Amino acid sequence: NLTSLVDVSLTLVIIFMVSYPLVMQSGINVSSPSMEKAKTQLEETELKAEIVLKEDYSIQLNGKKIEPDYLSDSLKTLMAA
């Protein structure tokens, strides 16, 4: 019983190995974007926000002191710019 199972398994492996290149040749050709183009797009959309919490619980956003209640609004404004 084990011998026939191994025989069938190896036959299936050989069939898949032979048919795989045929399937890949008939696949859809997709051109991937170049890394240089993707890198320039990333650099154009890069935003930075530095949030500092001081010992007296004051908050600084990009070096400017803001009230804690306005942190969310300030971040939204920064992201929209």
NORQUI-V850585 format. One record per residue. N is the residue number from 0. RES is the residue in one small letter. NEAR is the number of other C-alpha atoms within 10 Angstrom. Layout:
N,RES,NEAR  N,RES,NEAR
This chain:
0,n,5  1,l,7  2,t,8  3,s,9  4,l,10  5,v,11  6,d,10  7,v,12  8,s,12  9,l,12  10,t,12  11,l,12  12,v,11  13,i,11  14,i,11  15,f,11  16,m,11  17,v,11  18,s,11  19,y,10  20,p,11  21,l,10  22,v,9  23,m,10  24,q,9  25,s,8  26,g,9  27,i,7  28,n,8  29,v,6  30,s,6  31,s,6  32,p,8  33,s,8  34,m,9  35,e,9  36,k,9  37,a,10  38,k,10  39,t,10  40,q,11  41,l,11  42,e,9  43,e,8  44,t,8  45,e,7  46,l,10  47,k,9  48,a,11  49,e,9  50,i,15  51,v,15  52,l,12  53,k,9  54,e,7  55,d,6  56,y,10  57,s,12  58,i,19  59,q,17  60,l,17  61,n,12  62,g,11  63,k,10  64,k,13  65,i,14  66,e,12  67,p,14  68,d,8  69,y,11  70,l,15  71,s,10  72,d,11  73,s,15  74,l,13  75,k,11  76,t,10  77,l,13  78,m,11  79,a,7  80,a,6
